[in-house]
Amino acid sequence: MVSGWVIVTHPFHRYRGERLRVLFEWRLASGVLLVCEGVEPGSTVSVLEAATDRGCAPAERPLTLELLVEVCAVVAALKRS
């Protein structure tokens, strides 16, 4: 689908928080690449759909060492049962 606008949500993208008009999209093996009007007049910017508000919702909890310890404890408990 080619239309509308997206907001860049990736935390490290240079246009994070910017609302960009989608010009067209390319289907790639790694996902959908959106080609949008850039912030500067006459420019374009490419951004993966996953790095926008069209992508998946962010995780409820960030991946931290504490979370990995919890996951290991669950896996160990499952192995024992």
Protein Blocks (a to p, Z undefined) as FASTA:
>chain_A
ZZdjdddfbfkbfkgoiacddfbdcddfkbccdddddfbghiacdddfklmmklccddfb
dcdfklmmmmmmmmmmmmmZZ
